[in-house]
Amino acid sequence: ALLRAFSSGAVALTGVEAISNGVSAFKAPESRNAGRTLTWMGLILGTAFLGISILAHRLQPTLSEEQTVLSIMGRAVFGGSSIVYFALQAFTAAILILAANTAYADFPRLASLMAGDRFLPRQLANRGDRLVFSNGILVLASGALILIVAFGGDTSALIPLYAVGVFTAFTLSQSGMVVHHWRLRDPAWKSGVAINATGAVSTFIVLLVALVSKFTIGAWIPAIAIPVM
C-alpha cells in the first residue's frame, strides 16, 4: 500500500515536462521564458500538492467510487451545496481538460521532430490545413480511444499504464542527456552529466516502484509492450 501511494504521488507530480516539450512555442527568449514558467509551475504544483496532502491527513477522507477525494474534502470544508464547492468542481474539471490537451499539443510536435530524424514515420512530420501536425493528433486520439474501450474507462487500470510509460520516458530521456554530455564534452559538461544522471536514477527508482506495486493491476502491459516496441 505504501509503494502504491508513493508511485501515485509521483505520478501526480508529472506534467511539468510539457514545458520542456514545447520550448519552441514560447516568446523569445524561448529558453528563459520556458525556464521561468517551469519554475512557477513547480512552485504552484508543490504548494497545492502539499496543501492537499495536509488536508487529506487531517480529514481522513474515505475513498468512494461515487466521487473523487477532492470532492469529498471540498464537501467537508465548504459544504456540499455552497458556491465555492461547485466552483472547486468546475475548476477541477477545467484543469483535467487542460491536462489532457497538453498531450495533443506536445505529442504531435515531438513526433514530428522524431519523424524528421527518421525515427518515426515521415507522415507524422506533415502539417495539416490548420498548421498543426494532424497525423500525430489522429494517432494519439486513436490510441486513446482503443485504451478507453479496452479498459472500459476504468481509471484504476489506466493510471498504471500512464505511470510506467511516463517514467520510462523520463528515464530514457535523462539517460540520453548523460550520453549527450559525455560525447560532446561542452563547457560544464560534468555538471550536466551529474544532474541528468541524478534525474535518470531518481526516475528509474520511481519506475521500479510503479512496476512492482501496480504490476497486477495493469502495469504489466507497458512492461511488456514498451520493450517490444
Secondary structure as UniProt FT lines:
FT   HELIX           2..12
FT   TURN            13..16
FT   HELIX           17..21
FT   HELIX           23..25
FT   HELIX           30..59
FT   HELIX           69..78
FT   TURN            80..81
FT   HELIX           83..116
FT   TURN            117..118
FT   HELIX           122..125
FT   TURN            129..130
FT   HELIX           134..150
FT   TURN            151..153
FT   HELIX           155..184
FT   TURN            187..188
FT   HELIX           189..214
FT   HELIX           215..217
FT   TURN            218..219
FT   HELIX           220..228
//
